Amino acid sequence: MKNMNGIAKYSAMLGLLVLGGIVQAADQAPVAAVRPQLQILPAEHFSAAASTQILAAVRAGKRIVAVGDHGVVLLSDDDGKTYRQARSVPVSSTLTGVSFADANTGWAVGHWGAILKTTDGGESWVLQRNDSKVDQPLFSVYFKNAQEGWAVGLWSLMLHTTDGGANWSTVTLPPPPGQKKADRNLYAIFADAKGSLFVACEQGRMMRSTDGGNAWTYVETGYAGSFWTGVALQDGVLLVGGLRGTIYRSADGGDSWQASKTIFKSSVTDIVQLADKSTVAIGLDGVTLRSVDDGVTFTGMQRADRKGLTAAIATPAGKALFSTDGPTSE
């Protein structure tokens, strides 16, 4: 597997990871290189920022905040019609996840274990954590309020804070049943309205905590591949998606799971519930899926340009989409 044009790339939500010494194919154990201490450089402002690969997006009040390659953070105050680059970002490494507790206070995570915080709606960010000797990337972050949050990533890395990110502690996770150590990649963390926490993992597994993150257990879905994304719908239904167009559904808080009916095999990178209560899943190869029955079945379409879709946000008029080439039209 070769580095394309010598440029470090992070493929849409981890189907293929090639970044400075890490080479990871989906469902294979990653190999990471320990490197000398690297100088941390801030993200540059450049005219093509809006064409940069975006890997995650979130609402910060009425604003859309999207993060991606080269430490790029894009902001939109008109529901995705136009975007501008954040004023100040302290890292130029890939950012893979973002979460906001309110309109002003948010966090972004990414490679080299970076955790960034903003208190002005994403305009400027400060570095709270990084480890530039071992690139153990963080893939996802979730804050339930302005003080308590979790970040998850490579090799069962889970971090927890109760002081807004001023201090982060490592959560020791149990090994999966029948195994000796916890070494699964944790791709997406999310919560339902009851406060239960869920993490989409490799090998068809979910992790779940029903006590506010104190104890974690594994849940088998019946699938053998990786899940890259997950969401709790307004009525409590859980949906997770990942490799080969796979979407699984739980209507009982994660106790049991059933495969949703889909018509494409392109890997799912994000799932979002829209204002009209319908559910949209997006994926690689330009695929968009839609469900009007809480994820039991999905219909779909494929873009003519086959552009890889990476993130989606609900808007009053529908949805804003992001891709390997930045924000994109439907």
C-alpha positions in Angstrom: 0.0 0.0 0.0 1.7 3.2 -1.1 1.4 6.8 0.1 -0.4 8.6 -2.7 1.9 11.4 -4.1 3.8 11.4 -0.8 0.8 13.1 0.9 -0.5 11.7 4.2 -4.1 10.8 3.8 -6.9 9.9 6.1 -9.6 8.1 4.1 -13.2 8.8 4.9 -13.9 7.6 8.4 -11.1 5.1 8.5 -11.7 2.5 5.8 -8.1 3.1 4.8 -5.6 4.9 7.1 -2.2 5.9 5.7 -0.6 8.6 7.8 3.1 9.2 8.7 3.9 5.6 9.6 0.5 4.2 10.4 -0.9 1.9 7.8 -4.3 0.4 8.6 -6.8 -1.4 6.4 -10.3 -1.9 7.7 -10.5 -4.7 10.2 -6.8 -5.2 10.4 -4.5 -4.5 13.3 -2.8 -1.1 13.0 1.0 -0.7 13.0 2.3 2.5 14.5 5.7 4.0 14.5 7.2 5.7 17.6 8.8 8.9 16.4 11.0 11.6 17.8 9.2 14.6 19.3 7.7 16.6 16.5 7.3 20.3 16.3 3.6 21.3 16.5 2.7 23.7 13.8 -0.6 25.7 13.6 -3.0 25.2 10.7 -2.3 27.5 7.8 -4.8 29.7 6.1 -5.1 29.0 2.4 -7.5 29.7 -0.4 -8.3 26.0 -1.0 -9.3 25.3 2.6 -12.9 24.8 1.5 -11.8 22.0 -0.8 -10.1 20.1 2.0 -11.3 16.7 3.0 -13.8 17.0 5.9 -14.2 14.1 8.4 -16.7 15.4 10.9 -19.2 18.2 11.4 -21.5 19.4 14.2 -23.9 22.2 15.2 -22.7 24.9 17.5 -26.0 26.7 18.1 -27.0 28.0 14.7 -23.4 27.6 13.3 -22.0 24.6 11.5 -18.5 23.6 12.5 -16.6 21.1 10.3 -13.1 19.7 10.8 -10.7 17.7 8.6 -7.3 17.4 7.0 -4.4 19.8 7.8 -6.1 21.1 10.9 -8.7 22.8 8.8 -11.8 24.0 10.7 -14.6 25.4 8.5 -17.5 27.6 9.9 -20.8 28.4 8.3 -23.4 30.8 9.7 -25.9 30.4 6.9 -26.8 26.6 7.1 -24.0 25.5 4.8 -24.4 28.0 1.9 -21.0 29.5 2.5 -18.0 28.6 4.6 -14.9 30.4 6.0 -11.8 29.1 7.8 -11.5 29.4 11.5 -9.2 32.2 12.6 -6.8 30.2 14.7 -6.1 26.4 15.0 -2.9 25.3 16.9 -2.3 22.1 14.9 -1.9 21.2 11.3 -2.6 17.5 11.7 -5.8 15.8 10.6 -8.9 16.5 12.8 -11.4 13.6 12.9 -14.1 14.5 15.4 -15.8 17.5 16.9 -18.4 18.0 19.7 -20.0 21.1 21.2 -21.7 21.4 24.6 -23.3 24.8 23.7 -23.1 27.4 21.0 -19.6 28.6 22.2 -17.9 25.7 23.9 -16.6 22.8 21.8 -13.8 20.3 21.4 -12.1 18.7 18.3 -9.8 15.6 18.3 -7.5 14.1 15.8 -4.1 12.6 15.0 -1.2 12.7 17.4 -3.8 12.3 20.1 -4.7 16.0 19.8 -7.6 17.5 21.7 -8.5 21.2 21.0 -11.0 23.4 22.8 -12.8 26.5 21.7 -14.9 29.0 23.7 -15.9 31.3 20.9 -17.9 29.0 18.6 -15.0 27.6 16.7 -13.3 30.9 15.7 -10.2 30.1 17.8 -8.9 27.0 19.5 -6.3 26.0 22.1 -4.4 22.8 22.5 -5.4 20.8 25.6 -3.6 17.5 24.8 -1.3 15.8 22.2 1.3 13.0 22.1 3.6 13.6 19.1 5.9 10.7 19.9 3.3 8.0 19.2 0.6 8.8 16.8 -2.3 7.1 18.6 -5.1 9.1 16.9 -8.4 10.0 18.5 -11.4 9.4 16.2 -14.4 10.8 18.0 -15.3 13.0 20.9 -18.6 13.6 22.9 -19.4 16.1 25.7 -22.6 15.8 27.6 -22.1 19.2 29.1 -19.4 21.9 29.3 -17.4 19.9 31.9 -17.7 16.2 31.2 -16.7 14.5 28.0 -15.0 11.5 26.4 -12.7 11.0 23.5 -12.0 7.6 21.8 -9.5 6.3 19.3 -6.9 3.7 18.3 -6.3 0.5 20.3 -9.1 1.0 22.8 -7.9 4.5 23.7 -10.6 6.2 25.8 -10.0 9.5 27.6 -12.3 11.2 30.1 -12.5 14.7 31.6 -14.7 16.2 34.3 -13.2 19.7 34.1 -13.8 20.8 30.6 -10.7 19.2 29.3 -8.1 20.9 31.5 -7.2 17.3 32.6 -7.8 14.0 30.8 -7.5 10.6 32.4 -7.2 7.3 30.5 -10.2 4.9 31.0 -9.1 1.3 31.5 -11.5 -0.8 29.4 -12.1 -4.5 29.8 -10.9 -6.9 27.2 -13.6 -8.3 24.9 -15.1 -11.6 26.0 -12.6 -14.5 25.5 -9.6 -12.2 24.9 -6.7 -11.0 27.0 -6.6 -7.3 26.3 -8.6 -4.4 25.1 -7.1 -3.5 21.7 -10.1 -2.6 19.5 -10.3 0.6 17.5 -13.0 2.8 18.8 -14.5 4.8 15.9 -17.5 6.8 17.2 -18.9 7.7 20.6 -22.5 9.0 21.0 -25.3 9.1 23.6 -29.0 8.6 23.8 -31.6 10.8 25.5 -31.4 8.7 28.7 -27.7 9.3 29.1 -26.4 5.9 28.0 -23.2 6.0 26.1 -22.3 4.0 23.1 -19.1 3.4 21.1 -19.0 2.0 17.6 -16.1 -0.5 17.3 -14.4 -3.1 15.1 -15.7 -6.6 14.4 -19.3 -5.7 14.8 -19.0 -4.8 18.4 -20.5 -1.9 20.3 -19.5 -0.7 23.7 -22.1 0.5 26.1 -22.2 2.3 29.5 -25.5 2.8 31.3 -24.0 4.4 34.4 -22.5 7.6 33.0 -19.2 6.0 31.8 -18.2 4.3 35.0 -18.5 0.8 33.7 -18.4 -0.4 30.0 -19.6 -3.7 28.5 -19.4 -5.1 25.0 -22.5 -5.7 23.0 -22.5 -8.1 20.0 -24.6 -7.1 17.0 -24.2 -10.2 14.9 -22.1 -8.4 12.3 -18.3 -9.1 11.8 -17.1 -5.9 10.2 -16.3 -2.4 11.5 -18.8 0.2 12.5 -17.7 3.8 11.8 -20.6 5.9 12.9 -23.7 5.8 15.1 -26.6 7.9 16.2 -29.5 7.8 18.7 -32.8 9.0 17.0 -35.2 11.1 18.9 -37.4 8.2 19.8 -34.5 6.2 21.2 -33.8 4.0 18.3 -30.0 3.4 17.8 -28.4 3.1 14.4 -24.8 2.2 13.5 -23.2 2.0 10.1 -19.9 1.0 8.6 -18.3 -1.3 6.1 -20.0 -2.5 2.9 -23.1 -0.4 3.4 -23.9 -2.1 6.6 -26.5 -0.5 9.0 -27.7 -2.1 12.2 -30.6 -1.0 14.3 -31.6 -1.4 18.0 -35.0 -0.5 19.4 -34.2 -1.6 23.0 -31.2 0.4 24.1 -28.7 -1.8 22.5 -29.7 -5.1 23.9 -30.5 -6.6 20.5 -29.7 -5.6 17.0 -31.1 -6.3 13.5 -29.6 -5.5 10.1 -31.4 -2.7 8.2 -32.4 -3.3 4.6 -30.2 -1.2 2.3 -29.6 -1.3 -1.5 -25.9 -0.2 -1.7 -22.6 -1.8 -0.6 -20.7 1.5 -0.2 -19.4 2.0 3.3 -21.4 4.2 5.6 -19.6 7.2 7.0 -22.3 9.2 8.8 -26.0 9.0 9.9 -28.2 11.9 10.8 -31.8 12.5 11.6 -33.4 15.4 9.7 -36.0 18.0 10.8 -38.8 16.0 9.2 -37.8 13.0 11.3 -36.5 11.0 8.4 -33.0 9.5 8.7 -30.2 9.9 6.2 -27.1 7.8 5.9 -24.2 8.8 3.6 -21.2 6.9 2.4 -18.4 6.4 0.0 -18.9 6.3 -3.8 -21.4 9.2 -3.5 -24.2 7.1 -1.9 -27.0 8.7 0.1 -29.6 6.5 1.8 -32.9 7.6 3.3 -35.3 6.0 5.8 -38.8 7.0 6.9 -39.3 4.1 9.2 -36.6 4.8 11.9 -34.0 2.9 10.0 -35.8 -0.4 9.3 -35.4 0.1 5.6 -33.4 2.5 3.4 -33.9 3.7 -0.1 -31.0 5.4 -1.9 -29.3 7.1 -4.7 -25.7 7.5 -6.0 -24.1 10.7 -7.3 -22.9 10.7 -10.8 -19.5 11.9 -9.7 -19.2 9.1 -7.1 -17.7 11.6 -4.7 -17.0 10.1 -1.3 -19.4 11.6 1.3 -17.9 11.9 4.8 -20.3 13.9 7.1 -23.8 15.3 7.2 -25.6 18.0 9.2 -29.4 18.6 9.4 -30.5 22.0 8.3 -34.0 23.7 8.3 -34.2 23.0 4.6 -32.7 19.5 4.6 -29.1 18.7 5.1 -25.5 20.0 4.5 -23.1 17.5 3.1 -19.3 17.2 3.3 -16.9 15.1 1.2 -13.3 14.2 0.4 -13.3 17.6 -1.4 -14.9 19.7 1.4 -18.5 20.9 1.6 -20.6 19.7 -1.4 -24.0 20.1 -2.8 -26.6 17.3 -2.7 
